[in-house]
Amino acid sequence: MPRTRIKICGLTRVEDVQAVAAAGADAIGFVFYPKSPRYVTPEQAAALIAAVPPFITCTGLFVNATPEQVAAVVKVAPVSLIQLHGDETVAQSAAIAAACERQFMRVFRVKPDTLPSDLLEYEQLCRAASPLFTSLLLDTYVDAYGGAGKGFDWSLIPKDLAPRVVLSGGLSVHNATDAVVGVRPYAVDISSGVEASKGIKDARKIAAFVAAVRAGDDMIESETHHESIT
C-alpha cells in the first residue's frame, strides 16, 4: 500500500522549513497571494527553497494570477509544482502551467451542494485540458480564498477518485488519522492546523500531524494484511 503524501503549506521561515523536513513531510507550499497573511515574495521564497533538502517538493500557491505573473515568480523562486487556488478556468489553468512549464494542481472548493459527479467531471476536464495537470486539491468553499481551517463532507469524494486527490480543509492532528482511513487520499495538505499563529508554524504540531497521518497508513496496512490472510 502506498503511503499518504504530506504537504505543509504557508511556510514563511527557514526554521519552519527545517521542521517540516525533520518531520518527514513530502512537500512544502509557499503562498504567492499578496492578500494572504502567509504571503512571501518570490525573493523570500527563493531563500527558503535554498534551505529545502533534496526530494521534498516545493509548491507555489497562486490566486487569479496571469500566466506572465506566475512565470515571473517561478523564474525567481524555482518551485517545481504550482497550485491554482482562485477562479481560474480550466483553460486558464492550462495556459498558466504551459507559460511557466510546471505541473499544476487545480483546487476545487467544495460547497454543501457539490455532488460526487461534479468532482469526477471536473477532474476529467482538467486532465483533458493539459498534460501538466497532476491532481485536484479538495478544499472547503468559503467567501475568501482558502479553506480558513474549515472542513467539508468527505463522503462526497468518490472512492475511485480518492486515491488521486489531495485532501485539504479543516485537517488537524485530531482528525488526520480518520481522514486517511476514511478517505484514503493520495495526499493531505495542511496549513493553519499546524500553526502557532498565522504564517508561523509549530514544529511540535507538524511532527504530531505527520505521526497522525502515518498512524492512518498503519491502520490501513494492518487491515489490508488481515483481509489478505482471511
Secondary structure, DSSP 8 states (H G I E B T S, - for coil): ----EEEEE---SHHHHHHHHHHT-SEEEEE--TTSTTB--HHHHHHHHTT--TT-EEEEEESS--HHHHHHHHHHS--SEEEE-SS--HHHHHHHHHHHT-EEEEEEEE-TT--HHHHHHHHHHHHHH-TTEEEEEEEE--SSSS-TT----GGGS-TTTGGG-EE-SS--TTTHHHHHHHH--SEEEESGGGEEETTEE-HHHHHHHHHHHHHHHHHHHHHHHHHHT-
